[in-house]
Amino acid sequence: MDYRLADPKQTGALTDFFERIEHDPRVGVSHIALFTALFYLRQRRAEIGPLTVLRSDIMAKAKIYSLSCYHKTIRDLAELGYIRYVPSRTPKGSKVYFNE
């Protein structure tokens, strides 16, 4: 398995995230897991613009097994300014924008 990042220039979002959360007591392990899963998918897909995600894919990658935990965590990340989240009730998936 190749664990290298697709584009070293894009690692800024992950670096910025970890620098910001270091002093943010509101962020816990579920937030870190979810953000990291989102970042991983963006790297793997090499998408430009918003990332289209399916809840089931993100939950599996972040090891989040509760719908309520997932919804609270992704809502928190958006409210705290780490991402912009545009939910969708269609099978096409929701949109996630990284605040860079």
Disulfide bonds with the S-S distance in Angstrom:
none
